């Protein structure tokens, strides 16, 4: 199963999103079959990134939420920032800028608390989200919302991430 994960991430990093989707979907199906909830959560998060890049925001959000819900049940704090970062990226693409900036701030705080750094397959997407938000919101508004997210308790950040969002209004 871990070979499928590595192949999926390599394909994703190389830009072969269709191949990445296949490997990640196969890995996720195998994890489901084996009852490996951690594997399901990890692969759902990875597949969400691919689906987002393919423009399938609803599918990406559903996978991100599934990953976060599993991680919450398992109390797998290591996964929280990845799920929040992905949900922030999706919110940013949908124009939910304040929500996205708040979630990215919360994800950053969680990464710092773990003394962790974004891995090579995640860092470009995190940086793209930050850049998109700063550009769309302006630096001051972005930093204010980001700081609000950094100040959230983990429980509150998770609640925000899992809360239903309003439909896009023109």
N, CA, C and O of each residue as an XYZ file, in Angstrom:
680
protein
N       0.807     -1.218      0.000
C       0.000      0.000      0.000
C       0.842      1.271      0.000
O       0.473      2.247     -0.652
N       1.983      1.281      0.727
C       2.778      2.501      0.753
C       3.423      2.763     -0.599
O       3.700      3.917     -0.927
N       3.670      1.730     -1.391
C       4.215      1.930     -2.735
C       3.220      2.703     -3.592
O       3.611      3.580     -4.364
N       1.936      2.382     -3.460
C       0.907      3.118     -4.205
C       0.887      4.579     -3.782
O       0.723      5.469     -4.617
N       1.053      4.826     -2.492
C       1.095      6.191     -1.983
C       2.259      6.961     -2.614
O       2.083      8.076     -3.105
N       3.442      6.355     -2.595
C       4.631      7.017     -3.142
C       4.449      7.265     -4.636
O       4.765      8.351     -5.123
N       3.949      6.286     -5.362
C       3.724      6.457     -6.800
C       2.723      7.586     -7.065
O       2.890      8.365     -8.004
N       1.699      7.663     -6.245
C       0.704      8.723     -6.407
C       1.284     10.100     -6.159
O       1.020     11.031     -6.919
N       2.071     10.239     -5.106
C       2.683     11.536     -4.778
C       3.692     11.929     -5.850
O       3.747     13.093     -6.248
N       4.493     10.970     -6.325
C       5.468     11.261     -7.376
C       4.743     11.725     -8.643
O       5.159     12.697     -9.274
N       3.681     11.046     -9.008
C       2.915     11.441    -10.197
C       2.318     12.834    -10.009
O       2.325     13.647    -10.934
N       1.804     13.105     -8.817
C       1.227     14.428     -8.535
C       2.290     15.510     -8.638
O       2.056     16.555     -9.244
N       3.452     15.268     -8.052
C       4.529     16.262     -8.090
C       5.051     16.478     -9.508
O       5.522     17.564     -9.845
N       4.964     15.431    -10.339
C       5.407     15.538    -11.731
C       4.336     16.180    -12.617
O       4.575     16.443    -13.795
N       3.163     16.429    -12.045
C       2.091     17.056    -12.815
C       1.211     16.081    -13.571
O       0.343     16.499    -14.337
N       1.421     14.781    -13.369
C       0.584     13.778    -14.028
C      -0.606     13.482    -13.115
O      -0.622     12.483    -12.395
N      -1.586     14.357    -13.159
C      -2.686     14.299    -12.206
C      -3.605     13.097    -12.426
O      -4.131     12.540    -11.462
N      -3.802     12.695    -13.674
C      -4.658     11.524    -13.931
C      -4.032     10.266    -13.333
O      -4.718      9.453    -12.714
N      -2.730     10.119    -13.523
C      -2.036      8.959    -12.964
C      -2.040      9.026    -11.434
O      -2.238      8.016    -10.759
N      -1.820     10.221    -10.903
C      -1.845     10.395     -9.443
C      -3.207      9.995     -8.895
O      -3.296      9.295     -7.887
N      -4.271     10.443     -9.567
C      -5.636     10.099     -9.139
C      -5.817      8.588     -9.092
O      -6.399      8.063     -8.143
N      -5.323      7.885    -10.107
C      -5.473      6.428    -10.156
C      -4.758      5.748     -8.986
O      -5.341      4.920     -8.287
N      -3.495      6.106     -8.785
C      -2.728      5.495     -7.688
C      -3.352      5.802     -6.332
O      -3.494      4.915     -5.490
N      -3.722      7.055     -6.128
C      -4.278      7.462     -4.832
C      -5.637      6.822     -4.583
O      -5.937      6.418     -3.460
N      -6.449      6.729     -5.613
C      -7.762      6.084     -5.471
C      -7.599      4.604     -5.143
O      -8.323      4.058     -4.311
N      -6.636      3.960     -5.810
C      -6.377      2.539     -5.533
C      -5.890      2.358     -4.097
O      -6.322      1.440     -3.401
N      -4.988      3.239     -3.658
C      -4.467      3.164     -2.288
C      -5.575      3.381     -1.275
O      -5.631      2.699     -0.252
N      -6.462      4.334     -1.560
C      -7.562      4.634     -0.649
C      -8.539      3.449     -0.577
O      -9.010      3.098      0.505
N      -8.837      2.842     -1.718
C      -9.729      1.681     -1.738
C      -9.128      0.525     -0.935
O      -9.834     -0.164     -0.199
N      -7.832      0.323     -1.084
C      -7.158     -0.743     -0.342
C      -7.187     -0.453      1.161
O      -7.424     -1.354      1.965
N      -6.949      0.792      1.532
C      -6.991      1.163      2.952
C      -8.394      0.938      3.522
O      -8.541      0.484      4.657
N      -9.415      1.255      2.736
C     -10.807      1.008      3.185
C     -11.035     -0.478      3.398
O     -11.599     -0.899      4.407
N     -10.583     -1.268      2.421
C     -10.748     -2.725      2.489
C     -10.073     -3.305      3.723
O     -10.591     -4.237      4.339
N      -8.908     -2.749      4.085
C      -8.141     -3.252      5.220
C      -8.529     -2.586      6.543
O      -8.007     -2.946      7.598
N      -9.448     -1.611      6.484
C      -9.865     -0.914      7.693
C      -8.782     -0.024      8.275
O      -8.761      0.214      9.483
N      -7.880      0.471      7.434
C      -6.787      1.341      7.870
C      -7.240      2.804      7.805
O      -7.059      3.481      6.793
N      -7.821      3.262      8.887
C      -8.413      4.603      8.893
C      -7.374      5.698      8.683
O      -7.655      6.691      8.013
N      -6.188      5.536      9.242
C      -5.128      6.506      9.018
C      -4.749      6.590      7.544
O      -4.516      7.677      7.017
N      -4.690      5.455      6.896
C      -4.390      5.414      5.460
C      -5.481      6.052      4.632
O      -5.204      6.733      3.645
N      -6.729      5.830      5.033
C      -7.852      6.466      4.336
C      -7.728      7.980      4.453
O      -7.851      8.697      3.460
N      -7.484      8.465      5.672
C      -7.390      9.910      5.893
C      -6.234     10.505      5.092
O      -6.400     11.534      4.437
N      -5.078      9.872      5.139
C      -3.905     10.404      4.429
C      -4.136     10.429      2.923
O      -3.818     11.415      2.259
N      -4.684      9.356      2.391
C      -4.881      9.308      0.941
C      -6.026     10.216      0.506
O      -5.980     10.781     -0.586
N      -7.049     10.364      1.342
C      -8.125     11.314      1.020
C      -7.560     12.728      0.929
O      -7.947     13.498      0.050
N      -6.647     13.068      1.835
C      -6.023     14.397      1.802
C      -5.197     14.572      0.541
O      -5.261     15.619     -0.103
N      -4.422     13.557      0.182
C      -3.609     13.638     -1.040
C      -4.478     13.716     -2.287
O      -4.219     14.513     -3.189
N      -5.497     12.891     -2.329
C      -6.391     12.881     -3.492
C      -7.154     14.203     -3.587
O      -7.450     14.669     -4.687
N      -7.470     14.801     -2.454
C      -8.150     16.104     -2.464
C      -7.300     17.153     -3.185
O      -7.822     17.981     -3.931
N      -5.988     17.107     -2.952
C      -5.097     18.058     -3.626
C      -5.165     17.870     -5.142
O      -5.230     18.840     -5.898
N      -5.150     16.619     -5.568
C      -5.211     16.316     -6.999
C      -6.553     16.774     -7.574
O      -6.595     17.414     -8.625
N      -7.637     16.448     -6.889
C      -8.964     16.835     -7.383
C      -9.097     18.356     -7.451
O      -9.708     18.886     -8.378
N      -8.527     19.051     -6.476
C      -8.571     20.510     -6.514
C      -7.832     21.022     -7.747
O      -8.329     21.891     -8.463
N      -6.652     20.481     -7.983
C      -5.861     20.925     -9.138
C      -6.555     20.588    -10.449
O      -6.330     21.260    -11.456
N      -7.390     19.565    -10.453
C      -8.164     19.218    -11.648
C      -9.439     20.069    -11.771
O     -10.172     19.965    -12.755
N      -9.689     20.906    -10.767
C     -10.858     21.783    -10.809
C     -12.116     21.175    -10.222
O     -13.198     21.746    -10.354
N     -11.992     20.030     -9.577
C     -13.145     19.345     -8.979
C     -13.257     19.751     -7.511
O     -12.952     18.965     -6.613
N     -13.699     20.991     -7.277
C     -13.690     21.543     -5.919
C     -14.636     20.815     -4.972
O     -14.302     20.617     -3.804
N     -15.808     20.412     -5.453
C     -16.742     19.697     -4.572
C     -16.139     18.369     -4.119
O     -16.228     18.012     -2.944
N     -15.530     17.643     -5.048
C     -14.898     16.365     -4.714
C     -13.711     16.599     -3.774
O     -13.518     15.857     -2.811
N     -12.924     17.632     -4.062
C     -11.769     17.954     -3.209
C     -12.231     18.292     -1.797
O     -11.615     17.863     -0.821
N     -13.307     19.054     -1.684
C     -13.801     19.415     -0.355
C     -14.335     18.196      0.381
O     -14.081     18.031      1.574
N     -15.071     17.342     -0.317
C     -15.607     16.135      0.327
C     -14.473     15.252      0.846
O     -14.554     14.727      1.956
N     -13.423     15.088      0.055
C     -12.273     14.279      0.484
C     -11.546     14.923      1.659
O     -11.140     14.233      2.594
N     -11.380     16.246      1.614
C     -10.710     16.956      2.714
C     -11.501     16.835      4.003
O     -10.930     16.625      5.073
N     -12.806     16.967      3.900
C     -13.660     16.833      5.084
C     -13.595     15.410      5.636
O     -13.518     15.211      6.849
N     -13.626     14.415      4.735
C     -13.528     13.023      5.188
C     -12.218     12.808      5.926
O     -12.190     12.188      6.989
N     -11.135     13.320      5.360
C      -9.834     13.171      6.007
C      -9.837     13.827      7.381
O      -9.370     13.239      8.356
N     -10.363     15.046      7.458
C     -10.369     15.758      8.736
C     -11.279     15.073      9.757
O     -10.931     14.993     10.935
N     -12.422     14.585      9.324
C     -13.326     13.887     10.250
C     -12.671     12.631     10.818
O     -12.770     12.357     12.014
N     -12.002     11.871      9.952
C     -11.299     10.668     10.424
C     -10.185     11.070     11.385
O     -10.012     10.454     12.437
N      -9.438     12.093     11.023
C      -8.333     12.544     11.877
C      -8.844     13.019     13.232
O      -8.205     12.780     14.256
N      -9.986     13.688     13.241
C     -10.578     14.125     14.517
C     -10.961     12.919     15.370
O     -10.675     12.892     16.567
N     -11.604     11.926     14.764
C     -11.997     10.723     15.516
C     -10.773      9.997     16.069
O     -10.804      9.463     17.178
N      -9.708      9.983     15.292
C      -8.479      9.284     15.702
C      -7.591     10.167     16.582
O      -6.568      9.713     17.094
N      -7.988     11.429     16.753
C      -7.178     12.408     17.488
C      -5.770     12.479     16.903
O      -4.781     12.539     17.633
N      -5.699     12.472     15.582
C      -4.437     12.499     14.840
C      -4.081     13.953     14.527
O      -4.316     14.445     13.423
N      -3.512     14.618     15.517
C      -3.204     16.039     15.387
C      -2.200     16.325     14.273
O      -2.176     17.432     13.735
N      -1.386     15.358     13.926
C      -0.412     15.541     12.853
C      -1.103     15.872     11.536
O      -0.571     16.648     10.742
N      -2.275     15.299     11.292
C      -2.995     15.507     10.025
C      -3.745     16.836      9.971
O      -4.022     17.338      8.882
N      -4.078     17.411     11.118
C      -4.933     18.601     11.134
C      -4.445     19.728     10.225
O      -5.237     20.238      9.433
N      -3.173     20.141     10.301
C      -2.777     21.286      9.475
C      -2.876     21.014      7.976
O      -3.176     21.921      7.200
N      -2.629     19.780      7.568
C      -2.729     19.444      6.149
C      -4.172     19.574      5.669
O      -4.439     20.122      4.600
N      -5.087     19.064      6.474
C      -6.505     19.153      6.114
C      -6.970     20.603      6.100
O      -7.701     21.007      5.195
N      -6.558     21.389      7.084
C      -6.955     22.796      7.132
C      -6.365     23.569      5.956
O      -7.033     24.427      5.380
N      -5.127     23.272      5.602
C      -4.499     23.947      4.470
C      -5.251     23.645      3.175
O      -5.463     24.534      2.350
N      -5.648     22.397      3.008
C      -6.385     22.019      1.793
C      -7.743     22.704      1.774
O      -8.155     23.231      0.740
N      -8.448     22.706      2.907
C      -9.748     23.377      2.961
C      -9.593     24.884      2.754
O     -10.478     25.522      2.184
N      -8.492     25.453      3.205
C      -8.221     26.876      2.965
C      -8.032     27.131      1.473
O      -8.554     28.111      0.941
N      -7.298     26.266      0.802
C      -7.061     26.434     -0.638
C      -8.371     26.359     -1.419
O      -8.586     27.120     -2.363
N      -9.234     25.445     -1.020
C     -10.532     25.297     -1.692
C     -11.390     26.532     -1.433
O     -12.022     27.058     -2.349
N     -11.412     26.992     -0.185
C     -12.177     28.198      0.150
C     -11.659     29.396     -0.641
O     -12.449     30.212     -1.117
N     -10.350     29.508     -0.784
C      -9.768     30.617     -1.553
C     -10.236     30.571     -3.000
O     -10.589     31.600     -3.576
N     -10.238     29.379     -3.587
C     -10.697     29.249     -4.976
C     -12.173     29.605     -5.117
O     -12.610     30.058     -6.175
N     -12.924     29.403     -4.067
C     -14.355     29.721     -4.102
C     -14.634     31.171     -3.730
O     -15.787     31.603     -3.730
N     -13.590     31.917     -3.416
C     -13.769     33.321     -3.071
C     -14.127     33.562     -1.619
O     -14.505     34.676     -1.256
N     -14.017     32.539     -0.777
C     -14.282     32.663      0.664
C     -12.969     33.054      1.336
O     -12.370     32.271      2.074
N     -12.539     34.281      1.062
C     -11.177     34.696      1.386
C     -10.899     34.776      2.881
O      -9.864     34.293      3.340
N     -11.800     35.375      3.643
C     -11.551     35.500      5.085
C     -11.499     34.116      5.734
O     -10.633     33.846      6.566
N     -12.423     33.252      5.351
C     -12.423     31.881      5.880
C     -11.104     31.184      5.530
O     -10.492     30.528      6.373
N     -10.685     31.336      4.287
C      -9.451     30.698      3.826
C      -8.247     31.211      4.608
O      -7.400     30.425      5.034
N      -8.170     32.525      4.798
C      -7.030     33.108      5.521
C      -7.031     32.672      6.986
O      -5.972     32.437      7.570
N      -8.209     32.565      7.570
C      -8.310     32.118      8.964
C      -7.853     30.664      9.077
O      -7.117     30.314     10.000
N      -8.285     29.821      8.145
C      -7.885     28.410      8.168
C      -6.388     28.246      7.933
O      -5.749     27.402      8.562
N      -5.822     29.050      7.028
C      -4.385     28.915      6.770
C      -3.599     29.353      8.000
O      -2.567     28.762      8.316
N      -4.074     30.378      8.693
C      -3.419     30.810      9.933
C      -3.455     29.719     10.989
O      -2.465     29.481     11.681
N      -4.601     29.057     11.112
C      -4.724     27.965     12.084
C      -3.792     26.809     11.709
O      -3.155     26.213     12.577
N      -3.715     26.499     10.417
C      -2.826     25.424      9.961
C      -1.368     25.771     10.262
O      -0.596     24.908     10.680
N      -0.993     27.030     10.050
C       0.379     27.461     10.337
C       0.703     27.312     11.823
O       1.787     26.856     12.186
N      -0.241     27.697     12.674
C      -0.012     27.561     14.123
C       0.186     26.101     14.504
O       1.058     25.772     15.307
N      -0.627     25.234     13.923
C      -0.515     23.802     14.226
C       0.820     23.235     13.754
O       1.434     22.425     14.449
N       1.264     23.656     12.582
C       2.569     23.198     12.078
C       3.676     23.672     13.017
O       4.579     22.906     13.355
N       3.604     24.932     13.437
C       4.623     25.483     14.335
C       4.619     24.742     15.674
O       5.676     24.460     16.237
N       3.430     24.432     16.176
C       3.324     23.726     17.456
C       3.943     22.330     17.374
O       4.439     21.806     18.371
N       3.912     21.741     16.195
C       4.507     20.420     15.995
C       5.983     20.511     15.621
O       6.648     19.493     15.430
N       6.488     21.743     15.518
C       7.865     21.968     15.053
C       8.084     21.262     13.720
O       9.115     20.627     13.495
N       7.090     21.388     12.843
C       7.114     20.712     11.547
C       7.230     21.748     10.428
O       7.030     22.943     10.643
N       7.552     21.270      9.253
C       7.609     22.109      8.055
C       6.792     21.432      6.959
O       6.648     20.210      6.943
N       6.263     22.237      6.047
C       5.498     21.671      4.929
C       6.430     20.813      4.084
O       7.499     21.277      3.688
N       6.047     19.574      3.801
C       6.896     18.706      2.976
C       6.881     19.164      1.507
O       6.032     19.964      1.115
N       7.819     18.658      0.704
C       7.966     19.124     -0.680
C       6.709     19.002     -1.540
O       6.511     19.815     -2.442
N       5.861     18.015     -1.286
C       4.649     17.894     -2.098
C       3.548     18.837     -1.630
O       2.590     19.069     -2.367
N       3.660     19.383     -0.432
C       2.639     20.292      0.121
C       3.055     21.763      0.044
O       2.215     22.634     -0.181
N       4.339     22.040      0.228
C       4.817     23.424      0.323
C       4.371     24.303     -0.845
O       3.886     25.405     -0.594
N       4.506     23.883     -2.113
C       4.102     24.774     -3.206
C       2.611     25.144     -3.151
O       2.227     26.257     -3.512
N       1.793     24.212     -2.704
C       0.350     24.470     -2.652
C       0.015     25.414     -1.500
O      -0.832     26.298     -1.635
N       0.684     25.218     -0.372
C       0.522     26.127      0.760
C       0.954     27.535      0.353
O       0.232     28.503      0.592
N       2.129     27.644     -0.259
C       2.640     28.958     -0.664
C       1.735     29.620     -1.693
O       1.550     30.837     -1.666
N       1.177     28.837     -2.591
C       0.250     29.370     -3.597
C      -1.007     29.918     -2.919
O      -1.506     30.975     -3.305
N      -1.512     29.221     -1.930
C      -2.695     29.690     -1.208
C      -2.402     30.997     -0.487
O      -3.193     31.938     -0.560
N      -1.270     31.062      0.208
C      -0.891     32.285      0.922
C      -0.761     33.448     -0.059
O      -1.271     34.540      0.193
N      -0.085     33.212     -1.164
C       0.114     34.255     -2.172
C      -1.216     34.713     -2.761
O      -1.454     35.911     -2.913
N      -2.070     33.766     -3.089
C      -3.382     34.100     -3.660
C      -4.196     34.942     -2.683
O      -4.829     35.921     -3.078
N      -4.176     34.563     -1.423
C      -4.947     35.291     -0.414
C      -4.399     36.691     -0.184
O      -5.164     37.654     -0.124
N      -3.083     36.814     -0.056
C      -2.475     38.133      0.164
C      -2.785     39.063     -1.004
O      -3.062     40.246     -0.808
N      -2.738     38.527     -2.207
C      -3.013     39.320     -3.402
C      -4.485     39.715     -3.481
O      -4.804     40.867     -3.778
N      -5.371     38.778     -3.220
C      -6.813     39.036     -3.347
C      -7.353     39.921     -2.225
O      -8.244     40.739     -2.453
N      -6.819     39.758     -1.024
C      -7.343     40.481      0.137
C      -6.587     41.772      0.428
O      -7.117     42.677      1.072
N      -5.371     41.851     -0.038
C      -4.481     42.913      0.388
C      -3.753     42.426      1.632
O      -4.304     41.669      2.431
N      -2.513     42.869      1.787
C      -1.679     42.358      2.868
C      -2.288     42.571      4.254
O      -2.265     41.663      5.086
N      -2.826     43.754      4.506
C      -3.331     44.067      5.853
C      -4.514     43.178      6.224
O      -4.537     42.598      7.309
N      -5.496     43.069      5.327
C      -6.674     42.242      5.623
C      -6.283     40.763      5.733
O      -6.795     40.040      6.588
N      -5.379     40.328      4.865
C      -4.922     38.941      4.934
C      -4.247     38.669      6.270
O      -4.545     37.669      6.924
N      -3.338     39.551      6.679
C      -2.604     39.333      7.929
C      -3.542     39.367      9.138
O      -3.321     38.640     10.107
N      -4.571     40.191      9.095
C      -5.537     40.247     10.193
C      -6.295     38.920     10.305
O      -6.418     38.365     11.397
N      -6.804     38.411      9.176
C      -7.548     37.141      9.187
C      -6.617     35.977      9.524
O      -7.002     35.064     10.254
N      -5.413     36.008      9.002
C      -4.418     34.968      9.283
C      -4.103     34.926     10.780
O      -4.049     33.852     11.379
N      -3.896     36.094     11.375
C      -3.615     36.173     12.817
C      -4.804     35.657     13.619
O      -4.627     35.019     14.657
N      -6.011     35.930     13.142
C      -7.200     35.395     13.809
C      -7.188     33.877     13.823
O      -7.562     33.261     14.821
N      -6.764     33.276     12.730
C      -6.657     31.823     12.656
C      -5.557     31.288     13.545
O      -5.709     30.239     14.171
N      -4.443     32.012     13.601
C      -3.334     31.583     14.451
C      -3.711     31.641     15.927
O      -3.147     30.913     16.744
N      -4.663     32.505     16.267
C      -5.080     32.650     17.665
C      -6.149     31.635     18.079
O      -6.443     31.493     19.266
N      -6.726     30.937     17.110
C      -7.788     29.976     17.435
C      -7.249     28.758     18.171
O      -6.178     28.243     17.850
N      -8.000     28.313     19.152
C      -7.718     27.025     19.782
C      -7.965     25.935     18.740
O      -8.786     26.112     17.839
N      -7.275     24.834     18.856
C      -7.406     23.753     17.876
C      -8.861     23.343     17.691
O      -9.324     23.194     16.560
N      -9.574     23.161     18.779
C     -10.977     22.753     18.698
C     -11.785     23.739     17.860
O     -12.582     23.331     17.015
N     -11.583     25.034     18.091
C     -12.326     26.053     17.353
C     -11.938     26.066     15.878
O     -12.793     26.260     15.014
N     -10.661     25.863     15.585
C     -10.217     25.814     14.193
C     -10.841     24.615     13.467
O     -11.248     24.726     12.310
N     -10.912     23.483     14.150
C     -11.513     22.296     13.542
C     -13.000     22.497     13.310
O     -13.534     22.084     12.280
N     -13.672     23.129     14.265
C     -15.100     23.437     14.090
C     -15.313     24.330     12.880
O     -16.207     24.085     12.071
N     -14.490     25.365     12.756
C     -14.595     26.265     11.613
C     -14.364     25.506     10.313
O     -15.098     25.695      9.342
N     -13.356     24.656     10.290
C     -13.029     23.904      9.076
C     -14.164     22.985      8.655
O     -14.409     22.803      7.462
N     -14.854     22.406      9.624
C     -15.926     21.457      9.308
C     -17.297     22.114      9.162
O     -18.255     21.464      8.745
N     -17.395     23.400      9.504
C     -18.682     24.096      9.404
C     -19.089     24.224      7.948
O     -18.258     24.414      7.060
N     -20.368     24.116      7.734
C     -20.887     24.301      6.390
C     -20.664     25.745      5.967
O     -20.761     26.664      6.780
N     -20.366     25.930      4.698
C     -20.172     27.287      4.198
C     -21.410     27.712      3.421
O     -22.185     26.881      2.947
N     -21.576     29.003      3.303
C     -22.698     29.526      2.524
C     -22.395     29.315      1.041
O     -21.234     29.327      0.633
N     -23.454     29.120      0.231
C     -23.208     28.983     -1.210
C     -22.629     30.292     -1.754
O     -22.868     31.373     -1.216
N     -21.876     30.159     -2.817
C     -21.285     31.353     -3.445
C     -22.394     32.270     -3.957
O     -23.346     31.824     -4.597
N     -22.249     33.532     -3.665
C     -23.214     34.510     -4.147
C     -22.432     35.494     -5.006
O     -21.372     35.970     -4.599
N     -22.948     35.800     -6.192
C     -22.207     36.725     -7.076
C     -22.032     38.095     -6.465
O     -21.434     38.975     -7.083
